[in-house]
Amino acid sequence: MPERWLRGPRRLVTEDETQKTQTYERELIVIPGGGQPNMQQLLQQAQKMQQDLANAQEELARTEVDGQAGGGLVKATVTGSGELRALKIDPKAVDPEDTETLADLIVAAVQAANENAQTLQQQKLGPLAQGLGGGIPGLPF
């Protein structure tokens, strides 16, 4: 007697069963253990995760990280959420004849600070994103 799979979760039927019940081909949702999910518990978990995420985002907005270039001649400070807060330029880096090098140092320092901010984001938000079953849109992980 040949066997085949019908749509639905793990239900193997024989040709005889298929001929008897053609209406069975609807998709079924099977909950492991045969019980219903505890919706109250799911809602509480979702609310806790949402609160944890909001707390982590607030902490990132308050936390400052630095980046530097040119051996410390240019230093940039950004928040953990990527907002540029400060830029310090050592007078030794200022050459009126060579503003391109200064501009390159500024860009490099800001990029380094932003990389440090992204690392901080991954440390703070990464575990929360894994709890959500994947990444969070708009974040680099």
Disulfide bonds with the S-S distance in Angstrom:
none
